[in-house]
Structures are given as structure tokens and as C-alpha cells.
Amino acid sequence: MNVKNQVAFYNMLASKGNFEIIKSLVKSNKPLQFKDFKILNNTKRDGKFSTRTISASIKELESLNLIKNVIIKNNNKKLVGYEITKKGELTYIILKETQNKIKLLEKDF
């Protein structure tokens, strides 16, 4: 991946709640449903993400194989859920490390 593609990839992850969705899936250790993402806070707008934004983010993250669609069985019901992939877990680790280093740099300025 060239530098231009890397920058585009990181920008995509930093926008539209993508990082929040990945973070939620990593921390949950279980599949989450669409409704579970509706409670995520949008720090840029000081509120919640719209359902349209969440839907677009899920599609984008699925297309990059960072999350995957799974079936959750609940009391004889089959529900659609999402879980993190290995690629998504690695991406989260890299983003978290980057975020921590940025915080350290900000202290110096």
C-alpha cells in the first residue's frame, strides 16, 4: 500500500464513526447488532450518529474486511449481527497505538 492509499485508509477509519464501531466490536468480544451502534457518541457533533451514517460505515468496514456479518441465534430467532475480523483487530491495535503516540506528542506542544 503506497503512502497515498495509507493516508486515505486512515482518513476513512477516522471519519463517520468507523473507529467507534471497530472499538465497540473489539471491546464487546461478541457480535453486536445494528441497534447497538445507535448509542455510540459522535464526538465531532456532540451527539449520536445517524442511522444513515452507521449503515454507511458498516458497509464500508465490511467491504474492507474489517468486520463481518454473522447470524446471532436468540431464543429460536436468527438475528443479523456484526463481529470484528482479525484484520479489524490488527487495525484497531495500530490505531490505538497511533492515538496514544499522538497524545504524547500533544503534551510536548
N, CA, C and O of each residue as an XYZ file, in Angstrom:
436
protein
N       0.849     -1.170      0.000
C       0.000      0.000      0.000
C       0.901      1.241      0.000
O       1.757      1.396      0.871
N       0.699      2.110     -0.975
C       1.519      3.317     -1.040
C       1.038      4.348     -0.019
O      -0.016      4.184      0.597
N       1.815      5.394      0.148
C       1.533      6.395      1.174
C       0.170      7.045      0.953
O      -0.572      7.267      1.911
N      -0.163      7.349     -0.284
C      -1.451      7.982     -0.595
C      -2.607      7.078     -0.165
O      -3.584      7.551      0.416
N      -2.497      5.783     -0.451
C      -3.535      4.838     -0.049
C      -3.587      4.683      1.464
O      -4.670      4.525      2.029
N      -2.443      4.725      2.127
C      -2.412      4.625      3.581
C      -3.122      5.814      4.220
O      -3.903      5.647      5.156
N      -2.852      6.991      3.720
C      -3.497      8.193      4.250
C      -5.006      8.116      4.037
O      -5.777      8.447      4.937
N      -5.426      7.684      2.862
C      -6.858      7.541      2.577
C      -7.496      6.526      3.515
O      -8.611      6.733      3.994
N      -6.788      5.427      3.778
C      -7.291      4.390      4.671
C      -7.473      4.934      6.086
O      -8.517      4.712      6.700
N      -6.468      5.646      6.613
C      -6.565      6.208      7.952
C      -7.642      7.288      8.045
O      -8.343      7.379      9.053
N      -7.774      8.096      7.009
C      -8.836      9.104      6.991
C     -10.211      8.458      7.023
O     -11.115      8.936      7.708
N     -10.364      7.362      6.274
C     -11.633      6.649      6.257
C     -11.956      6.109      7.647
O     -13.099      6.191      8.095
N     -10.966      5.565      8.320
C     -11.203      4.999      9.646
C     -11.530      6.073     10.677
O     -12.278      5.835     11.625
N     -10.960      7.255     10.478
C     -11.170      8.343     11.433
C     -12.493      9.067     11.216
O     -12.889      9.891     12.040
N     -13.169      8.775     10.133
C     -14.401      9.506      9.825
C     -15.640      8.661     10.041
O     -15.575      7.432     10.092
N     -16.745      9.327     10.165
C     -18.077      8.720     10.136
C     -18.324      7.606     11.152
O     -19.152      6.732     10.895
N     -17.654      7.604     12.268
C     -17.928      6.608     13.292
C     -17.302      5.250     13.054
O     -17.565      4.306     13.799
N     -16.476      5.139     12.025
C     -15.867      3.843     11.726
C     -15.019      3.335     12.893
O     -15.108      2.166     13.270
N     -14.195      4.222     13.464
C     -13.346      3.804     14.572
C     -14.198      3.398     15.776
O     -13.869      2.435     16.469
N     -15.282      4.120     16.026
C     -16.151      3.813     17.151
C     -16.798      2.436     16.989
O     -16.946      1.701     17.965
N     -17.182      2.088     15.766
C     -17.773      0.771     15.508
C     -16.737     -0.323     15.739
O     -17.022     -1.326     16.395
N     -15.539     -0.130     15.203
C     -14.464     -1.109     15.397
C     -14.159     -1.265     16.886
O     -14.043     -2.383     17.387
N     -14.031     -0.158     17.577
C     -13.721     -0.178     19.009
C     -14.809     -0.921     19.791
O     -14.498     -1.719     20.675
N     -16.062     -0.668     19.477
C     -17.167     -1.345     20.156
C     -17.118     -2.855     19.954
O     -17.347     -3.623     20.889
N     -16.819     -3.271     18.730
C     -16.758     -4.703     18.444
C     -15.572     -5.370     19.135
O     -15.692     -6.496     19.619
N     -14.441     -4.696     19.187
C     -13.265     -5.253     19.866
C     -13.552     -5.410     21.358
O     -13.233     -6.442     21.949
N     -14.145     -4.405     21.956
C     -14.387     -4.429     23.391
C     -15.531     -5.351     23.795
O     -15.564     -5.817     24.934
N     -16.462     -5.623     22.898
C     -17.620     -6.443     23.247
C     -17.296     -7.934     23.321
O     -17.923     -8.671     24.082
N     -16.321     -8.374     22.537
C     -15.976     -9.804     22.465
C     -17.152    -10.680     22.048
O     -17.142    -11.889     22.277
N     -18.152    -10.076     21.445
C     -19.294    -10.823     20.922
C     -19.899    -10.017     19.783
O     -19.665     -8.813     19.681
N     -20.673    -10.670     18.932
C     -21.305     -9.925     17.842
C     -22.283     -8.874     18.380
O     -22.940     -9.079     19.401
N     -22.360     -7.767     17.681
C     -23.297     -6.702     18.025
C     -24.291     -6.516     16.889
O     -23.983     -6.775     15.726
N     -25.468     -6.069     17.240
C     -26.492     -5.778     16.240
C     -26.435     -4.295     15.863
O     -25.791     -3.492     16.538
N     -27.111     -3.959     14.792
C     -27.172     -2.580     14.318
C     -27.633     -1.648     15.434
O     -27.079     -0.562     15.602
N     -28.634     -2.060     16.189
C     -29.188     -1.212     17.255
C     -28.153     -0.872     18.320
O     -28.246      0.169     18.970
N     -27.166     -1.748     18.500
C     -26.117     -1.498     19.486
C     -25.223     -0.329     19.095
O     -24.613      0.303     19.958
N     -25.141     -0.040     17.815
C     -24.299      1.065     17.349
C     -25.014      2.416     17.458
O     -24.372      3.463     17.382
N     -26.318      2.396     17.633
C     -27.071      3.647     17.722
C     -26.737      4.454     18.970
O     -27.032      5.648     19.035
N     -26.128      3.814     19.956
C     -25.794      4.518     21.202
C     -24.402      5.150     21.175
O     -24.012      5.841     22.116
N     -23.655      4.912     20.097
C     -22.304      5.454     20.008
C     -22.321      6.973     19.943
O     -23.153      7.563     19.254
N     -21.415      7.594     20.651
C     -21.326      9.053     20.665
C     -20.489      9.569     19.508
O     -19.412      9.048     19.215
N     -20.999     10.591     18.865
C     -20.283     11.298     17.815
C     -19.591     12.489     18.463
O     -20.216     13.524     18.694
N     -18.313     12.345     18.754
C     -17.588     13.403     19.467
C     -17.461     14.681     18.639
O     -17.288     15.767     19.192
N     -17.546     14.551     17.327
C     -17.440     15.741     16.477
C     -18.707     16.591     16.530
O     -18.652     17.810     16.366
N     -19.855     15.936     16.760
C     -21.127     16.657     16.764
C     -21.776     16.701     18.133
O     -22.862     17.260     18.283
N     -21.124     16.116     19.143
C     -21.653     16.092     20.500
C     -23.066     15.499     20.539
O     -23.991     16.113     21.071
N     -23.214     14.331     19.985
C     -24.497     13.637     19.964
C     -24.320     12.222     19.461
O     -23.234     11.652     19.565
N     -25.366     11.661     18.925
C     -25.326     10.297     18.395
C     -25.158     10.331     16.878
O     -25.439     11.336     16.225
N     -24.690      9.196     16.331
C     -24.583      9.056     14.879
C     -25.957      8.746     14.306
O     -26.762      8.071     14.947
N     -26.224      9.232     13.114
C     -27.491      8.929     12.461
C     -27.483      7.480     11.980
O     -26.418      6.888     11.802
N     -28.656      6.914     11.771
C     -28.743      5.540     11.274
C     -28.143      5.443      9.875
O     -27.573      4.412      9.517
N     -28.264      6.483      9.098
C     -27.682      6.510      7.750
C     -26.154      6.432      7.826
O     -25.526      5.706      7.056
N     -25.566      7.178      8.750
C     -24.115      7.161      8.926
C     -23.645      5.791      9.397
O     -22.650      5.268      8.895
N     -24.349      5.211     10.350
C     -23.993      3.887     10.857
C     -24.074      2.850      9.752
O     -23.176      2.019      9.615
N     -25.125      2.889      8.974
C     -25.305      1.948      7.873
C     -24.178      2.065      6.851
O     -23.631      1.057      6.405
N     -23.835      3.294      6.482
C     -22.750      3.512      5.517
C     -21.412      3.040      6.078
O     -20.600      2.465      5.353
N     -21.187      3.278      7.343
C     -19.939      2.845      7.984
C     -19.831      1.329      8.005
O     -18.770      0.777      7.713
N     -20.912      0.659      8.344
C     -20.905     -0.812      8.377
C     -20.588     -1.369      6.995
O     -19.774     -2.282      6.862
N     -21.222     -0.828      5.979
C     -20.952     -1.294      4.612
C     -19.494     -1.072      4.229
O     -18.866     -1.941      3.623
N     -18.964      0.076      4.579
C     -17.577      0.400      4.250
C     -16.608     -0.536      4.984
O     -15.652     -1.037      4.392
N     -16.861     -0.764      6.261
C     -15.987     -1.635      7.050
C     -16.075     -3.086      6.578
O     -15.078     -3.809      6.596
N     -17.265     -3.510      6.156
C     -17.416     -4.859      5.597
C     -16.656     -4.995      4.284
O     -16.022     -6.020      4.032
N     -16.718     -3.969      3.453
C     -16.039     -4.026      2.156
C     -14.523     -4.116      2.310
O     -13.835     -4.629      1.428
N     -14.005     -3.616      3.437
C     -12.568     -3.673      3.713
C     -12.202     -4.914      4.543
O     -11.048     -5.086      4.935
N     -13.179     -5.762      4.800
C     -12.994     -6.981      5.600
C     -12.487     -6.691      7.009
O     -11.712     -7.471      7.563
N     -12.919     -5.576      7.589
C     -12.571     -5.253      8.964
C     -13.625     -5.776      9.932
O     -13.329     -6.058     11.094
N     -14.858     -5.903      9.442
C     -15.934     -6.530     10.207
C     -16.663     -7.486      9.277
O     -16.545     -7.397      8.055
N     -17.422     -8.407      9.876
C     -18.192     -9.326      9.037
C     -19.583     -9.528      9.614
O     -19.814     -9.376     10.814
N     -20.479     -9.866      8.741
C     -21.873    -10.122      9.038
C     -21.996    -11.537      9.588
O     -21.452    -12.473      9.001
N     -22.701    -11.710     10.704
C     -22.918    -13.027     11.294
C     -24.376    -13.168     11.714
O     -25.098    -12.180     11.849
N     -24.789    -14.398     11.914
C     -26.140    -14.676     12.400
C     -26.050    -14.963     13.897
O     -25.244    -15.781     14.340
N     -26.889    -14.276     14.661
C     -26.947    -14.465     16.109
C     -28.233    -15.228     16.414
O     -29.321    -14.797     16.032
N     -28.108    -16.347     17.092
C     -29.291    -17.109     17.492
C     -29.700    -16.660     18.885
O     -28.900    -16.669     19.821
N     -30.990    -16.258     19.004
C     -31.507    -15.749     20.266
C     -32.938    -16.239     20.445
O     -33.850    -15.766     19.766
N     -33.134    -17.181     21.354
C     -34.484    -17.719     21.618
C     -35.203    -18.141     20.339
O     -36.305    -17.673     20.052
N     -34.581    -19.014     19.591
C     -35.129    -19.527     18.327
C     -35.299    -18.475     17.248
O     -35.949    -18.730     16.234
N     -34.731    -17.309     17.445
C     -34.728    -16.257     16.427
C     -33.334    -16.174     15.834
O     -32.337    -16.424     16.512
N     -33.281    -15.824     14.577
C     -31.998    -15.570     13.931
C     -31.907    -14.083     13.641
O     -32.702    -13.535     12.876
N     -30.938    -13.445     14.255
C     -30.749    -12.014     14.106
C     -29.427    -11.736     13.394
O     -28.473    -12.505     13.512
N     -29.384    -10.637     12.662
C     -28.158    -10.237     11.970
C     -27.283     -9.469     12.960
O     -27.755     -8.589     13.680
N     -26.021     -9.818     12.976
C     -25.063     -9.133     13.826
C     -23.763     -8.912     13.079
O     -23.612     -9.314     11.926
N     -22.835     -8.269     13.755
C     -21.530     -7.972     13.164
C     -20.459     -8.307     14.183
O     -20.638     -8.103     15.384
N     -19.337     -8.826     13.686
C     -18.201     -9.076     14.552
C     -16.922     -8.626     13.873
O     -16.856     -8.480     12.652
N     -15.930     -8.415     14.682
C     -14.636     -7.933     14.189
C     -13.877     -9.100     13.554
O     -13.992    -10.241     14.000
N     -13.115     -8.806     12.527
C     -12.252     -9.816     11.902
C     -10.835     -9.664     12.464
O     -10.548     -8.706     13.182
N      -9.967    -10.597     12.139
C      -8.558    -10.481     12.562
C      -7.944     -9.195     12.003
O      -7.209     -8.488     12.692
N      -8.263     -8.912     10.741
C      -7.755     -7.684     10.119
C      -8.272     -6.459     10.877
O      -7.539     -5.487     11.065
N      -9.526     -6.508     11.307
C     -10.101     -5.416     12.085
C      -9.439     -5.264     13.437
O      -9.200     -4.146     13.893
N      -9.138     -6.389     14.086
C      -8.450     -6.345     15.376
C      -7.065     -5.733     15.242
O      -6.666     -4.902     16.058
N      -6.333     -6.142     14.214
C      -4.994     -5.587     13.989
C      -5.066     -4.096     13.678
O      -4.238     -3.313     14.144
N      -6.050     -3.720     12.894
C      -6.232     -2.304     12.559
C      -6.520     -1.502     13.819
O      -5.998     -0.401     13.990
N      -7.347     -2.048     14.698
C      -7.664     -1.364     15.957
C      -6.402     -1.163     16.795
O      -6.181     -0.078     17.333
N      -5.577     -2.203     16.907
C      -4.347     -2.111     17.689
C      -3.437     -1.012     17.146
O      -2.882     -0.223     17.910
N      -3.290     -0.965     15.831
C      -2.450      0.052     15.200
C      -3.015      1.451     15.444
O      -2.271      2.377     15.767
N      -4.325      1.603     15.289
C      -4.941      2.912     15.501
C      -4.836      3.351     16.952
O      -4.597      4.527     17.226
N      -5.010      2.434     17.871
C      -4.921      2.759     19.295
C      -3.500      3.189     19.657
O      -3.312      4.156     20.396
N      -2.499      2.472     19.136
C      -1.102      2.846     19.385
C      -0.797      4.223     18.799
O      -0.116      5.037     19.423
N      -1.301      4.471     17.610
C      -1.102      5.770     16.962
C      -1.752      6.873     17.784
O      -1.166      7.936     17.988
N      -2.963      6.611     18.254
C      -3.690      7.583     19.064
C      -2.920      7.903     20.356
O      -2.844      9.062     20.762
N      -2.363      6.894     20.984
C      -1.584      7.105     22.211
C      -0.331      7.920     21.940
O       0.033      8.774     22.748
N       0.334      7.674     20.819
C       1.539      8.429     20.474
C       1.208      9.880     20.156
O       1.978     10.783     20.482
N       0.075     10.101     19.526
C      -0.346     11.471     19.232
C      -0.602     12.224     20.532
O      -0.245     13.396     20.649
N      -1.214     11.564     21.503
C      -1.459     12.206     22.801
C      -0.152     12.595     23.468
O      -0.056     13.666     24.067
N       0.852     11.740     23.371
C       2.164     12.047     23.926
C       2.791     13.253     23.235
O       3.379     14.117     23.886
N       2.659     13.304     21.902
C       3.190     14.430     21.152
C       2.499     15.725     21.515
O       3.142     16.770     21.609
N       1.187     15.665     21.722
C       0.422     16.868     22.058
C       0.860     17.459     23.385
O       0.783     18.673     23.574
N       1.315     16.627     24.303
C       1.787     17.116     25.605
C       3.039     17.979     25.452
O       3.280     18.889     26.245
N       3.827     17.681     24.423
C       5.064     18.432     24.197
C       4.828     19.800     23.563
O       5.728     20.640     23.564
N       3.636     20.038     23.022
C       3.358     21.309     22.342
C       2.569     22.238     23.189
O       2.255     23.348     22.760
